Amino acid sequence: MIAHPHQGREVVMFKVSILVWIMLGTTLAGVSLIVVLMVPSFAADAIRNIPYAVAVGFALAMPLSYFVATQIRGGQDGARKA
């Protein structure tokens, strides 16, 4: 099997984005949880709104983590070229 030259970079990018997603997802889920608890209209039905808010926080972190991983990778490529 012939390996694609960029295949190794994509695997590393995926691993970095998973690590960033774990941290960013937890942070955004916590922020959305606090928003639910602080806004009176959301807090009135908190037992129903908290799971939705946490799920939205984790889902929003997925594309953001890939963006952060590409920025991290871009910084490493720039340092190598210099």
Residue pairs with C-beta under 8 A, 6 or more apart in sequence:
9 73
12 73
13 69
13 70
13 73
16 69
16 72
16 73
17 65
17 66
17 68
17 69
18 65
20 65
20 68
20 69
20 72
21 61
21 62
21 65
24 61
24 64
24 65
24 68
25 57
25 58
25 61
25 62
25 65
27 61
28 57
28 58
28 60
28 61
28 64
29 53
29 54
29 57
29 58
29 61
30 57
31 57
32 53
32 54
32 56
32 57
33 50
33 53
33 54
33 57
35 42
35 53
36 42
36 43
36 46
36 49
36 50
36 53
37 43
37 46
42 49
42 53
43 49
